[in-house]
Amino acid sequence: MNDPLEQRPDVQNPMNHPEEQPSGSEGSPKFGRLLIVLVLAVILIGFITFASEWFYS
């Protein structure tokens, strides 16, 4: 038999949470690209640090 409480949306989702996004590659973060950008940023900061030390001393 069909339970009428299971068909009510407020019983299935009493806290009104948004529907979960489907998992998959669509829109997922690109961690490889982020890691490359992070490494390049650290190298650039290191280069600026050593260049400024060499320039000002």
Number of C-alpha atoms within 10 A of each C-alpha: 3 6 7 8 10 10 10 11 10 11 12 11 11 9 8 10 7 7 7 6 6 7 8 7 8 7 7 8 9 9 9 9 10 11 11 11 12 12 12 12 12 12 12 12 12 12 12 12 12 11 11 11 10 9 8 6 5
